[in-house]
Amino acid sequence: YDVKEKRVAKALKICRKYLTWVQNSVFEGELSPAILVKLKVEMKKKLLDEEDSVIIYTWRSERYTDREVIGLEKGSSNQFI
């Protein structure tokens, strides 16, 4: 996400409810379709369309994804099942 400073704490709180923190304003995790809808609804209620931005990437399968970190890895991915 990229939100104005006064709404950063709200966005952070919402994301931490559903996802794992990776770095700064980047989160990742596996969500059911219903939980993804809940996350989107909560974000839309707290953020301003004309000032804030949230990008959600959805992968159809793990087969076509790869993740590589160069440098310091922030957060932890040990919560994934």
Order of alpha helices (4+ residues) and beta strands (2+ residues): alpha-beta-beta-alpha
